[in-house]
């Protein structure tokens, strides 16, 4: 079957976090999100090194993983609640890292 790609990790994350088809395990969800973000960041770094000025195919996956990690910090899903960390983790989205994700405020955000 092989290792899951980032989209599959996102599905695993949401399933683990909310208990969709399995017992909820929010700590495992954070682990999956961290792996997805790290992998997508590596792919984007390689794309930029290869001369792709706008990044590569993993940009959307990176934005989604960052968005979801910020939600975990904001809501305390799998990690202690930390609104400062939520803002710091989510700030690349607001700084232009992702197109439509900028208009999607994480749950509980008040701006």
N, C-alpha and C positions, 0 to 999 in steps of 0.2 A: 504494500500500500504506500509506503514512503512517508516522508515528512509532510505535514500540512503546509499549504501555502498561506499567505497572509489572509486571504478571504476565508479560508477554512478556519484559521486561528480566530478570526473575528466571530465566526459562527460558534466555535467552541467556547469562546469567551462569554458570549451572551447566554449560551446554554448553561454554562457553569455558574454564571452570576445569578441568573434568574431561575435555574432549576428546570430548564426546558429539556425534557427527555432524560434527565439525570438528577441526582441530588444537588442542590445548590452548593457551590464551593467558591465563594467570592475571592478567596486568596489565590486559588488556581486561576481564576479569571484574570487577576492582575498579572500573574506570571505569563499567561498567554499574550496579554496585551503588550507587556514589556518585550517579549520575544518578537512580536509582530512589528512593533515600532523600531526595534533594533535592526531587524532584517530589512525593513523598508528603508531605513536611513542608510544602511550599507549600499543598497541597490541605487538609491538616489545619489549617493556620493560617487559611485562608479559612473553613473550617467553624466554627472557634471564633469568629472575628470575626462570623460570621453568627448567632451565638447558640446553636450546637449545643454543649451543655456537655460532652458525651462525645466530641466530635470527629466526623469524618465517615467516609465510606466507605474512605478511604485509610489508616486507622489500622493495619489488619492488614498492609498492604503496607509501611508505615513500619517496623513492628516486625520484619518478616521481613528487610528490607534492613539494619537495624541489627544483627540477629542474625548475618546472613551476613558483614557487614563485620567484626564482632568475630571471627568465625571466621578471616577472612583474616589479621587481625593476629596471632591466636593461632597459626595454623599456618604463617604466612609464605607464603601463597598470593598472589602478585602484588605483594607489598610485603614489606619486611623484617619478620621476626618481632619482635613488640613486645607482651609480655604486659601491660604497663601500659596501652598504647593499647587493647588488646583489652578490658580491664576498663573503661576510661573510655568507649569507644564502646558497649559492651554495658550500661552501668549504667542507662540509661533503661528497659530491659526489666525489670530487677530492681526499679526504682523505681515500677513500676505502669503503664508505658506500654503493656503488652500482656498480656492475659489468659493464654492458654494458652502463650504463648511464654516466660513466666517459668518454667514447669516444664520447658522444654526447654533444658538447659544446652548451650552450644556445645561442640562436640567438643573434648576435651582439658581441659575445666574440671574442677577438683578442689575440691569444697566439701563 
